[in-house]
Amino acid sequence: MNPLNYPLEQLVIIKKNRFDQALKALEEKKIILEKAYDKLYELTQERDEALQHKVAKLTQLRNALDEGTTTDKIQQMKVYLKIVDEKLKEKEKKVVNQQTEVDKAQKQVDLATEELFQRKKDLEKLEMHKKEWEKEVRYLTETKEAGEHDEQGSATYLSRKRDVEKRKKGESS
């Protein structure tokens, strides 16, 4: 076995690609969330401006009542105040809807973060397995090589021993 040829290398590549895709998806979800927050901020600002306008018109109406202006002007102010109130309600509804969108986007980011964590865990498990596999292959290779060296050493020893015995027999004759 060649220690560089990990049998699950294809799986490692697949897991790495899935991790990269999950990372990319998370970044996209974060961008969507950021845009949703920006839009919520803008809508909140518009709502607050409408609320300030309503408060200003209410104050103007009270001042007009205190001064004793004509009934027509007061009626006109009340009608305008109803229009301002409806616009405020509309803007409040937009803010609530956008908050729902922000919540959805946040949930998507949370899910993408969880998926990224799971993908990372899977990849790390496979990398740990690869390290263990490499250790095992190295151990088996070293054991096999040690056995081969022992065999070579024994063969060399026996060969030399026979040569020595042949020489001794050759000298004694």
Secondary structure, 3 states (H helix, E strand, C coil): CCCCCCCCHHHHHHHHHHHHHHHHHHHHHHHHHHHHHHHHHHHHHHHHHHHHHHHHHHHHHHHHHHHCCCHHHHHHHHHHHHHHHHHHHHHHHHHHHHHHHHHHHHHHHHHHHHHHHHHHHHHHHHHHHHHHHHHHHHHHHHHHHHHHHHHHHHHHHHHHHHHHHHHHHHHHC
